[in-house]
Amino acid sequence: MLSVKVRAAGQNTFDFDVTVSSPYDSATRYADGIHARSKQGTVYGERKLFHDHASEQPFTRDMYGIKVPAGVKSVVVEARDQKYGYGGKTVDVNLPGR
């Protein structure tokens, strides 16, 4: 995980642009998902990635329309690897307007 941009998209709704770099990105093993979650682990939104990005490193994908309950001021954005699941470097993101 490299970086995250977030913007408000409506009441309690946010759009994320997530930039990921994976040293393992190949047709047999690649980053296959991203999600936004609370520090306690509640997942607010997820995007599955269905192919490798070996020729596109780093790469940016969006997660739009993510509903986050009122009162939550920040989320953790995390990438998923096919072999190890979610983990590695995470990015804590403050939600605009909160």
C-alpha positions in Angstrom: 0.0 0.0 0.0 1.4 3.4 -0.9 -1.3 6.1 -0.6 -5.0 6.8 -0.3 -7.0 9.9 -1.4 -10.5 10.3 0.1 -13.3 12.7 -0.6 -16.8 13.0 0.7 -19.4 11.8 -1.7 -22.6 12.4 0.3 -24.0 12.0 3.7 -21.8 9.4 5.5 -20.5 8.3 2.1 -16.9 8.5 0.8 -14.9 7.8 -2.3 -11.4 6.4 -2.1 -8.5 6.2 -4.7 -6.1 3.6 -3.4 -2.5 3.3 -4.8 -0.9 -0.2 -4.3 2.5 -1.6 -5.1 3.1 -5.3 -4.9 6.5 -7.0 -5.4 4.7 -10.3 -6.0 2.4 -9.1 -8.8 2.3 -11.9 -11.4 -0.3 -14.0 -13.1 0.1 -16.6 -10.4 0.1 -14.3 -7.4 -1.1 -10.8 -7.1 -2.9 -8.2 -5.0 -6.5 -9.2 -5.2 -8.4 -6.8 -3.0 -8.5 -3.6 -1.0 -10.8 -2.5 1.8 -11.6 0.3 4.2 -12.2 -0.7 7.9 -12.3 0.6 11.4 -9.3 0.3 13.7 -11.3 -2.5 15.4 -11.8 -4.4 12.2 -15.3 -3.6 11.0 -15.1 -3.5 7.2 -17.1 -0.6 5.6 -16.3 -1.4 2.0 -14.2 -3.7 -0.2 -13.1 -4.0 -3.8 -12.0 -7.3 -5.3 -9.3 -7.2 -8.0 -9.6 -10.0 -10.5 -6.3 -9.9 -12.4 -2.6 -9.2 -11.9 -1.1 -5.7 -12.3 2.4 -6.8 -13.2 2.8 -4.3 -16.0 1.2 -1.5 -14.0 3.2 -1.0 -10.8 2.2 0.9 -8.8 -1.5 0.9 -9.7 -4.5 2.9 -8.4 -8.0 1.6 -8.0 -11.1 3.2 -6.6 -13.7 2.2 -4.0 -16.6 4.5 -4.4 -19.8 4.9 -2.4 -18.3 3.5 0.9 -20.8 4.1 3.7 -19.1 5.0 7.0 -21.2 5.5 10.2 -21.5 9.0 11.5 -19.0 9.7 14.3 -16.2 7.6 12.7 -13.4 10.1 12.0 -10.9 7.8 10.3 -10.5 4.5 8.6 -7.7 2.0 7.9 -7.2 1.1 4.2 -5.5 -2.1 3.5 -4.6 -4.3 0.5 -4.9 -8.1 0.2 -2.4 -10.5 -1.3 -3.6 -13.9 -2.7 -1.2 -15.9 -0.5 -1.3 -14.0 2.8 -4.6 -12.2 2.8 -5.0 -8.7 4.2 -1.9 -7.2 5.9 1.3 -5.5 5.2 1.5 -1.7 5.2 -1.8 0.0 6.0 -2.8 3.7 5.6 -4.8 5.5 8.3 -7.1 8.0 6.6 -8.9 10.9 8.2 -12.4 11.4 6.7 -13.0 14.9 5.4 -15.6 16.9 7.3 -15.3 14.8 10.4 
